[in-house]
Amino acid sequence: STPLGVEGIAAKHQTHILIADNATQFADSVVTLLNQPEYNNQIGEAAKALATDVYHNNKVISALLNFYNLQLQA
């Protein structure tokens, strides 16, 4: 992704995602993932875990309900 594309997402570079500032870095990242399938799988699994742990619908709904309940109590 680009830095703009990952804004607001809790993903970390080289852990959950590869972030590139220009076309050369983006292409290099793609080549790295193609040439290193274990690293590709590692990042993919980490991204999936992040999505499940942080952005799963149940987690988002729970956080929103807590927020709204606090607003009602204020």
DOKOL-287085 format. One record per atom (N, C-alpha, C): chain; atom name; x, y, z negated. Coordinates in steps of 0.1 Angstrom, whole numbers, plus 5000, padded with zeros to 4 digits. Atoms other than C-alpha are relative to their C-alpha. Layout:
<rs>
@chain = A&atom = CA&c1 = X&c2 = Y&c3 = Z
...
</rs>
This chain:
<rs>
@chain = A&atom = N&c1 = 5008&c2 = 4988&c3 = 5000
@chain = A&atom = CA&c1 = 5000&c2 = 5000&c3 = 5000
@chain = A&atom = C&c1 = 5009&c2 = 5012&c3 = 5000
@chain = A&atom = N&c1 = 4993&c2 = 4988&c3 = 5002
@chain = A&atom = CA&c1 = 5009&c2 = 5036&c3 = 5000
@chain = A&atom = C&c1 = 4998&c2 = 5005&c3 = 4986
@chain = A&atom = N&c1 = 5003&c2 = 4995&c3 = 5013
@chain = A&atom = CA&c1 = 5012&c2 = 5056&c3 = 4968
@chain = A&atom = C&c1 = 4986&c2 = 5006&c3 = 4999
@chain = A&atom = N&c1 = 5014&c2 = 4995&c3 = 5001
@chain = A&atom = CA&c1 = 4979&c2 = 5073&c3 = 4976
@chain = A&atom = C&c1 = 4990&c2 = 4989&c3 = 5000
@chain = A&atom = N&c1 = 5009&c2 = 5011&c3 = 5000
@chain = A&atom = CA&c1 = 4962&c2 = 5040&c3 = 4983
@chain = A&atom = C&c1 = 4999&c2 = 4993&c3 = 4987
@chain = A&atom = N&c1 = 5000&c2 = 5007&c3 = 5013
@chain = A&atom = CA&c1 = 4971&c2 = 5027&c3 = 4948
@chain = A&atom = C&c1 = 4996&c2 = 5009&c3 = 4989
@chain = A&atom = N&c1 = 5004&c2 = 4991&c3 = 5011
@chain = A&atom = CA&c1 = 4961&c2 = 5058&c3 = 4929
@chain = A&atom = C&c1 = 4988&c2 = 4996&c3 = 4993
@chain = A&atom = N&c1 = 5011&c2 = 5004&c3 = 5008
@chain = A&atom = CA&c1 = 4938&c2 = 5050&c3 = 4901
@chain = A&atom = C&c1 = 4999&c2 = 4986&c3 = 4997
@chain = A&atom = N&c1 = 5000&c2 = 5015&c3 = 5002
@chain = A&atom = CA&c1 = 4946&c2 = 5013&c3 = 4901
@chain = A&atom = C&c1 = 5012&c2 = 4997&c3 = 4991
@chain = A&atom = N&c1 = 4990&c2 = 5003&c3 = 5010
@chain = A&atom = CA&c1 = 4966&c2 = 4998&c3 = 4873
@chain = A&atom = C&c1 = 5011&c2 = 4991&c3 = 5005
@chain = A&atom = N&c1 = 4990&c2 = 5009&c3 = 4994
@chain = A&atom = CA&c1 = 4988&c2 = 4978&c3 = 4897
@chain = A&atom = C&c1 = 5014&c2 = 5006&c3 = 4999
@chain = A&atom = N&c1 = 4987&c2 = 4996&c3 = 5001
@chain = A&atom = CA&c1 = 5025&c2 = 4980&c3 = 4893
@chain = A&atom = C&c1 = 5008&c2 = 4995&c3 = 5012
@chain = A&atom = N&c1 = 4992&c2 = 5003&c3 = 4988
@chain = A&atom = CA&c1 = 5050&c2 = 4981&c3 = 4922
@chain = A&atom = C&c1 = 5009&c2 = 4987&c3 = 4997
@chain = A&atom = N&c1 = 4992&c2 = 5012&c3 = 5001
@chain = A&atom = CA&c1 = 5067&c2 = 4947&c3 = 4927
@chain = A&atom = C&c1 = 4995&c2 = 4990&c3 = 4990
@chain = A&atom = N&c1 = 5006&c2 = 5010&c3 = 5010
@chain = A&atom = CA&c1 = 5045&c2 = 4930&c3 = 4901
@chain = A&atom = C&c1 = 4986&c2 = 4996&c3 = 5006
@chain = A&atom = N&c1 = 5013&c2 = 5003&c3 = 4994
@chain = A&atom = CA&c1 = 5010&c2 = 4933&c3 = 4916
@chain = A&atom = C&c1 = 4998&c2 = 5004&c3 = 5014
@chain = A&atom = N&c1 = 5001&c2 = 4994&c3 = 4987
@chain = A&atom = CA&c1 = 5016&c2 = 4951&c3 = 4948
@chain = A&atom = C&c1 = 5014&c2 = 5005&c3 = 5005
@chain = A&atom = N&c1 = 4988&c2 = 4993&c3 = 4995
@chain = A&atom = CA&c1 = 5043&c2 = 4965&c3 = 4971
@chain = A&atom = C&c1 = 4995&c2 = 5014&c3 = 5005
@chain = A&atom = N&c1 = 5003&c2 = 4986&c3 = 4996
@chain = A&atom = CA&c1 = 5042&c2 = 5003&c3 = 4976
@chain = A&atom = C&c1 = 5011&c2 = 5005&c3 = 5009
@chain = A&atom = N&c1 = 4990&c2 = 4994&c3 = 4990
@chain = A&atom = CA&c1 = 5058&c2 = 5020&c3 = 5006
@chain = A&atom = C&c1 = 4996&c2 = 5014&c3 = 5003
@chain = A&atom = N&c1 = 5002&c2 = 4986&c3 = 4997
@chain = A&atom = CA&c1 = 5062&c2 = 5057&c3 = 5013
@chain = A&atom = C&c1 = 5000&c2 = 5003&c3 = 5015
@chain = A&atom = N&c1 = 4999&c2 = 4997&c3 = 4985
@chain = A&atom = CA&c1 = 5068&c2 = 5053&c3 = 5051
@chain = A&atom = C&c1 = 4999&c2 = 4987&c3 = 5007
@chain = A&atom = N&c1 = 5002&c2 = 5012&c3 = 4992
@chain = A&atom = CA&c1 = 5065&c2 = 5029&c3 = 5080
@chain = A&atom = C&c1 = 5011&c2 = 4990&c3 = 4999
@chain = A&atom = N&c1 = 4988&c2 = 5010&c3 = 5001
@chain = A&atom = CA&c1 = 5100&c2 = 5014&c3 = 5076
@chain = A&atom = C&c1 = 4999&c2 = 4992&c3 = 4987
@chain = A&atom = N&c1 = 5001&c2 = 5007&c3 = 5013
@chain = A&atom = CA&c1 = 5094&c2 = 5006&c3 = 5039
@chain = A&atom = C&c1 = 4988&c2 = 4990&c3 = 5001
@chain = A&atom = N&c1 = 5012&c2 = 5008&c3 = 4999
@chain = A&atom = CA&c1 = 5060&c2 = 4992&c3 = 5047
@chain = A&atom = C&c1 = 5004&c2 = 4987&c3 = 5008
@chain = A&atom = N&c1 = 4996&c2 = 5012&c3 = 4992
@chain = A&atom = CA&c1 = 5074&c2 = 4969&c3 = 5075
@chain = A&atom = C&c1 = 5010&c2 = 4991&c3 = 4992
@chain = A&atom = N&c1 = 4990&c2 = 5007&c3 = 5008
@chain = A&atom = CA&c1 = 5103&c2 = 4959&c3 = 5052
@chain = A&atom = C&c1 = 4992&c2 = 4991&c3 = 4989
@chain = A&atom = N&c1 = 5008&c2 = 5007&c3 = 5010
@chain = A&atom = CA&c1 = 5077&c2 = 4949&c3 = 5025
@chain = A&atom = C&c1 = 4993&c2 = 4988&c3 = 5006
@chain = A&atom = N&c1 = 5007&c2 = 5011&c3 = 4993
@chain = A&atom = CA&c1 = 5058&c2 = 4928&c3 = 5050
@chain = A&atom = C&c1 = 5010&c2 = 4989&c3 = 5003
@chain = A&atom = N&c1 = 4990&c2 = 5009&c3 = 4997
@chain = A&atom = CA&c1 = 5089&c2 = 4911&c3 = 5062
@chain = A&atom = C&c1 = 5005&c2 = 4992&c3 = 4987
@chain = A&atom = N&c1 = 4996&c2 = 5006&c3 = 5012
@chain = A&atom = CA&c1 = 5100&c2 = 4904&c3 = 5026
@chain = A&atom = C&c1 = 4989&c2 = 4989&c3 = 4996
@chain = A&atom = N&c1 = 5011&c2 = 5009&c3 = 5004
@chain = A&atom = CA&c1 = 5066&c2 = 4888&c3 = 5019
@chain = A&atom = C&c1 = 4999&c2 = 4988&c3 = 5009
@chain = A&atom = N&c1 = 5000&c2 = 5011&c3 = 4991
@chain = A&atom = CA&c1 = 5068&c2 = 4867&c3 = 5050
@chain = A&atom = C&c1 = 5012&c2 = 4990&c3 = 4998
@chain = A&atom = N&c1 = 4988&c2 = 5008&c3 = 5002
@chain = A&atom = CA&c1 = 5103&c2 = 4855&c3 = 5043
@chain = A&atom = C&c1 = 5001&c2 = 4994&c3 = 4986
@chain = A&atom = N&c1 = 4999&c2 = 5005&c3 = 5014
@chain = A&atom = CA&c1 = 5097&c2 = 4848&c3 = 5006
@chain = A&atom = C&c1 = 4986&c2 = 4996&c3 = 4995
@chain = A&atom = N&c1 = 5014&c2 = 5004&c3 = 5004
@chain = A&atom = CA&c1 = 5065&c2 = 4828&c3 = 5002
@chain = A&atom = C&c1 = 4998&c2 = 4999&c3 = 4985
@chain = A&atom = N&c1 = 5002&c2 = 5001&c3 = 5015
@chain = A&atom = CA&c1 = 5071&c2 = 4822&c3 = 4965
@chain = A&atom = C&c1 = 4997&c2 = 5014&c3 = 4994
@chain = A&atom = N&c1 = 5002&c2 = 4987&c3 = 5005
@chain = A&atom = CA&c1 = 5074&c2 = 4859&c3 = 4959
@chain = A&atom = C&c1 = 4986&c2 = 5005&c3 = 5004
@chain = A&atom = N&c1 = 5013&c2 = 4996&c3 = 4994
@chain = A&atom = CA&c1 = 5043&c2 = 4865&c3 = 4981
@chain = A&atom = C&c1 = 4989&c2 = 4994&c3 = 4991
@chain = A&atom = N&c1 = 5010&c2 = 5007&c3 = 5008
@chain = A&atom = CA&c1 = 5023&c2 = 4839&c3 = 4960
@chain = A&atom = C&c1 = 5000&c2 = 5006&c3 = 4986
@chain = A&atom = N&c1 = 4998&c2 = 4994&c3 = 5014
@chain = A&atom = CA&c1 = 5037&c2 = 4855&c3 = 4927
@chain = A&atom = C&c1 = 4992&c2 = 5013&c3 = 5000
@chain = A&atom = N&c1 = 5006&c2 = 4987&c3 = 4999
@chain = A&atom = CA&c1 = 5025&c2 = 4890&c3 = 4937
@chain = A&atom = C&c1 = 4985&c2 = 4998&c3 = 5002
@chain = A&atom = N&c1 = 5014&c2 = 5002&c3 = 4998
@chain = A&atom = CA&c1 = 4992&c2 = 4876&c3 = 4949
@chain = A&atom = C&c1 = 4993&c2 = 4995&c3 = 4988
@chain = A&atom = N&c1 = 5006&c2 = 5005&c3 = 5013
@chain = A&atom = CA&c1 = 4985&c2 = 4857&c3 = 4917
@chain = A&atom = C&c1 = 4999&c2 = 5011&c3 = 4990
@chain = A&atom = N&c1 = 5001&c2 = 4989&c3 = 5010
@chain = A&atom = CA&c1 = 4994&c2 = 4887&c3 = 4896
@chain = A&atom = C&c1 = 4990&c2 = 5010&c3 = 5003
@chain = A&atom = N&c1 = 5011&c2 = 4991&c3 = 4995
@chain = A&atom = CA&c1 = 4971&c2 = 4909&c3 = 4917
@chain = A&atom = C&c1 = 4986&c2 = 4995&c3 = 4996
@chain = A&atom = N&c1 = 5013&c2 = 5007&c3 = 5003
@chain = A&atom = CA&c1 = 4943&c2 = 4884&c3 = 4913
@chain = A&atom = C&c1 = 4997&c2 = 5001&c3 = 4985
@chain = A&atom = N&c1 = 5002&c2 = 4999&c3 = 5015
@chain = A&atom = CA&c1 = 4948&c2 = 4883&c3 = 4875
@chain = A&atom = C&c1 = 4997&c2 = 5014&c3 = 4996
@chain = A&atom = N&c1 = 5003&c2 = 4986&c3 = 5003
@chain = A&atom = CA&c1 = 4949&c2 = 4921&c3 = 4873
@chain = A&atom = C&c1 = 4985&c2 = 5003&c3 = 5004
@chain = A&atom = N&c1 = 5014&c2 = 4997&c3 = 4995
@chain = A&atom = CA&c1 = 4916&c2 = 4923&c3 = 4893
@chain = A&atom = C&c1 = 4990&c2 = 4994&c3 = 4991
@chain = A&atom = N&c1 = 5009&c2 = 5007&c3 = 5009
@chain = A&atom = CA&c1 = 4900&c2 = 4897&c3 = 4871
@chain = A&atom = C&c1 = 5000&c2 = 5006&c3 = 4986
@chain = A&atom = N&c1 = 4999&c2 = 4995&c3 = 5013
@chain = A&atom = CA&c1 = 4913&c2 = 4911&c3 = 4838
@chain = A&atom = C&c1 = 4995&c2 = 5014&c3 = 4998
@chain = A&atom = N&c1 = 5003&c2 = 4986&c3 = 5002
@chain = A&atom = CA&c1 = 4907&c2 = 4948&c3 = 4844
@chain = A&atom = C&c1 = 4988&c2 = 5004&c3 = 5008
@chain = A&atom = N&c1 = 5010&c2 = 4995&c3 = 4992
@chain = A&atom = CA&c1 = 4882&c2 = 4952&c3 = 4872
@chain = A&atom = C&c1 = 4988&c2 = 4991&c3 = 5003
@chain = A&atom = N&c1 = 5011&c2 = 5009&c3 = 4999
@chain = A&atom = CA&c1 = 4858&c2 = 4923&c3 = 4869
@chain = A&atom = C&c1 = 4987&c2 = 5007&c3 = 4996
@chain = A&atom = N&c1 = 5012&c2 = 4993&c3 = 5002
@chain = A&atom = CA&c1 = 4822&c2 = 4935&c3 = 4870
@chain = A&atom = C&c1 = 4996&c2 = 5000&c3 = 4985
@chain = A&atom = N&c1 = 5004&c2 = 5001&c3 = 5014
@chain = A&atom = CA&c1 = 4815&c2 = 4923&c3 = 4834
@chain = A&atom = C&c1 = 5008&c2 = 5009&c3 = 4992
@chain = A&atom = N&c1 = 4991&c2 = 4991&c3 = 5008
@chain = A&atom = CA&c1 = 4845&c2 = 4943&c3 = 4821
@chain = A&atom = C&c1 = 4996&c2 = 5014&c3 = 5002
@chain = A&atom = N&c1 = 5003&c2 = 4987&c3 = 4997
@chain = A&atom = CA&c1 = 4835&c2 = 4974&c3 = 4839
@chain = A&atom = C&c1 = 4986&c2 = 5004&c3 = 4994
@chain = A&atom = N&c1 = 5013&c2 = 4998&c3 = 5005
@chain = A&atom = CA&c1 = 4798&c2 = 4971&c3 = 4829
@chain = A&atom = C&c1 = 5001&c2 = 5002&c3 = 4985
@chain = A&atom = N&c1 = 4999&c2 = 4999&c3 = 5015
@chain = A&atom = CA&c1 = 4808&c2 = 4966&c3 = 4792
@chain = A&atom = C&c1 = 5006&c2 = 5013&c3 = 4997
@chain = A&atom = N&c1 = 4994&c2 = 4987&c3 = 5003
@chain = A&atom = CA&c1 = 4831&c2 = 4996&c3 = 4793
@chain = A&atom = C&c1 = 4990&c2 = 5012&c3 = 5002
@chain = A&atom = N&c1 = 5009&c2 = 4989&c3 = 4998
@chain = A&atom = CA&c1 = 4804&c2 = 5018&c3 = 4808
@chain = A&atom = C&c1 = 4989&c2 = 5000&c3 = 4989
@chain = A&atom = N&c1 = 5010&c2 = 5000&c3 = 5011
@chain = A&atom = CA&c1 = 4778&c2 = 5006&c3 = 4783
@chain = A&atom = C&c1 = 5005&c2 = 5006&c3 = 4987
@chain = A&atom = N&c1 = 4993&c2 = 4994&c3 = 5013
@chain = A&atom = CA&c1 = 4802&c2 = 5014&c3 = 4754
@chain = A&atom = C&c1 = 5001&c2 = 5015&c3 = 5001
@chain = A&atom = N&c1 = 4999&c2 = 4986&c3 = 4998
@chain = A&atom = CA&c1 = 4808&c2 = 5048&c3 = 4769
@chain = A&atom = C&c1 = 4986&c2 = 5007&c3 = 4998
@chain = A&atom = N&c1 = 5013&c2 = 4994&c3 = 5001
@chain = A&atom = CA&c1 = 4771&c2 = 5056&c3 = 4773
@chain = A&atom = C&c1 = 4994&c2 = 4999&c3 = 4986
@chain = A&atom = N&c1 = 5005&c2 = 5001&c3 = 5014
@chain = A&atom = CA&c1 = 4763&c2 = 5043&c3 = 4738
@chain = A&atom = C&c1 = 5007&c2 = 5011&c3 = 4991
@chain = A&atom = N&c1 = 4993&c2 = 4990&c3 = 5007
@chain = A&atom = CA&c1 = 4789&c2 = 5066&c3 = 4724
@chain = A&atom = C&c1 = 4995&c2 = 5014&c3 = 5003
@chain = A&atom = N&c1 = 5005&c2 = 4987&c3 = 4997
@chain = A&atom = CA&c1 = 4775&c2 = 5095&c3 = 4743
@chain = A&atom = C&c1 = 4986&c2 = 5002&c3 = 4994
@chain = A&atom = N&c1 = 5013&c2 = 4999&c3 = 5007
@chain = A&atom = CA&c1 = 4740&c2 = 5088&c3 = 4729
@chain = A&atom = C&c1 = 5001&c2 = 5003&c3 = 4985
@chain = A&atom = N&c1 = 4999&c2 = 4998&c3 = 5014
@chain = A&atom = CA&c1 = 4753&c2 = 5087&c3 = 4694
@chain = A&atom = C&c1 = 5006&c2 = 5014&c3 = 4996
@chain = A&atom = N&c1 = 4994&c2 = 4987&c3 = 5003
@chain = A&atom = CA&c1 = 4771&c2 = 5121&c3 = 4697
@chain = A&atom = C&c1 = 4990&c2 = 5011&c3 = 4999
</rs>
